[in-house]
Amino acid sequence: MARAAHHIEMPLGVVVRRTPGVTPWAKWTWQAVAVLPGAGSADWVEMRREGDAVEYHAATLPLTLWAAETEAYLANLSDAVPSIYLVLRDETEDEAPLEAVLVTASPYEGQDYADSGEEIVEKIPMTEGLIAWVRDFVRENHKEDVFVKRRRDRKRIDLVEDGKGDARIRQDADVYRAPASKRVIQ
């Protein structure tokens, strides 16, 4: 019996489009528009120019699929448009406008990066071939977790009333009343 791989990897080129900004505060807007499965290495290579709009092969990053993450890939594949998530940083020291950090097929990982607020996360539609590659990996590696209901302990926890009422009151009759020393009489 052949054992399934714990992970597989594919180089994935990302295409980013630069267009003029619509406000005086942003000179350019950047949008990830396509992926190039199996692409060679690149570093902001101009691919196409139409007026002020320019498309760049921004980078080629490894897309790694992990057997432990198949549930996330299933969630992605069940979406109306399965996508790759590209993580970009705006903190480059060189001439490149943005730093391409990561590509992932996991919407959960993409959300984690988006939640930090430090990175820009772009959603790029998968190609048909890439969808098939991810789907085949999920079919080979996904194991459904069996739900096991937790059994309750038989210990009675309702016999102790820790934290109920004000500890300064020594009377069990009305534990929710205010202490007499703190009452304001009007």
N, C-alpha and C positions, 0 to 999 in steps of 0.2 A: 504494500500500500504506500503510495507516494504521499509525503507530508507536504502540506500547504506552506508557502512562504509566509514568514511573519510580516514582511513588508516587500513592496516592489517600488521601483523608482523609474521616472521618465523625465527627460529634460523637456521643459515647457517654456517656449518663448512667449513674451507678453508684448502686445502692441498697445501703445499709449498715444492718444491724440491730444495735441495742443491746439487750442483755439483762443482767439482774443477774448479777454474778459469783458463782461457786460457792465461792470462798475468801474469807477476810477480807482478803486482800492485794489483791485485784482487785475494785473496786466494780462495774465494768461489763466485759462482753465485747463485742467488736465483730466482726461477720462480714459480709462482702460477700455479698449473696444474689442480685442480679439486675443486668442491664444494660438500658438503655433506648436503643436505636439512634435517632439523630436527635433526641435530647432537647434542649430549650432549656437555657440556663444556670441553675445552681442552686448554692446554698451552704448545705448542711445544712438543707434544707427538710423539715419533718416530713410524711410521707406517710400513715402509719398507726400507730395505737397499739392494743395489746392488752394490757391490764394494765400490767406493767412493761416489756414488750417494745415498742420503738419502731423503726420503719423510716424512714430518712431518704434523700432524694435528696441524696447527699453532694456531688456535683460532676458537671459535664459536662466531659469531657476529649476531646481529639481522638484518635481511633484512626487511626494512619497505617500503611498497608501499603506496604512498599518492595519494588521488583522484585528487589533483591539478597538479600532475606531469604525468598524463596519456599520454600526447603528447610525452614526452621523452621516456616512455616505448614503445609507438607505434613505435618510431624511432628505438629503440633497437630491437624490434620484427621483423621489416622489414629488418634488416641487414641479410647478408648471414649466419652468425653464431651469434644468439642472445647470449649476454654475461652478466656476472656479473663483476662489477669493484671492485677490492680490493685495498684499500688505505693502504700502509705500510709506517712506519717511521723508519729511521735508528738511532734514538736517544733514545735508551733504556738505563736505568740505571742498570737493572738487567742482568741476564745471557742470556736472550732471544736475538737472533741475530737481530730481527726486531720486531717492534710493529705493530700489525694489528689494524688499527684504525676504518675502516668502510668498509661495503659492500653495494653496491647500484646497482639497475637495470637501473639507469638513465645514459645514456652516457654523458648528459650535466653536471651532477654533477661530474662524473669521469674526464671530461675535465677540469672543474674548478680546481680540485685538481692537475691535471697534469700541468696546466698552472702556478701554484705557484712555481714549481721547488723545493719545500720543501719536498714533499712526492713522493713515488714511487707508480705508479698506474699500476696494472696488470689486464689484461683482461682475464677472465676465461669463457670458453663456458658453457652455461646453460644446465642442464639435460632436457630431454623431459618433465618430471613432473613439473619442475620449469617453463619451457616455458608455459605449460598449465595453471599453477597457475597465472602467470603474465597476460597471455592473458585473462583469465576469469575475473580478477580484472579490466582490461582495458575495456572489454566489458560492465561490470556493471557500471563503473564510468565515462567513457569518454563522454564529451559533446563537440561537435564541436563548436568553436567560429564562430559566424556569422560575416562576414566582413561588416563593415559599412563605406561607403565612407564619408570622411570628407568634409563638404561644406566650400567653401572659403568665407571669409568675403568680403563684398561689398566695403570696404574702399579702396581707391586708394593709394597704397604705392609708386607708381612711381613718385609722385609729389615732393618728398623731395630727395635731392641729398646729404645726409650726407655722409661724408667720401670720396667724389669723388674729386680726385685731391689733390693738396697741399694747405692747409689752409692759407699759407702765401701769396698766389697769389690772388689779388682782382679782377682779370679779368675773365670774364665768357667765353671768346673766346677760350682759349686753357688751360684747367685746368690741362693738363698732362705735361706741360713744366716745366723745372727746374726753381727755383727762380733765379732772376738776381744776387742777392748777392752771390750765391753759384756757379755761372758759372765760368768755367775755360776757359780763352781766350788764344788761342795758336797762 
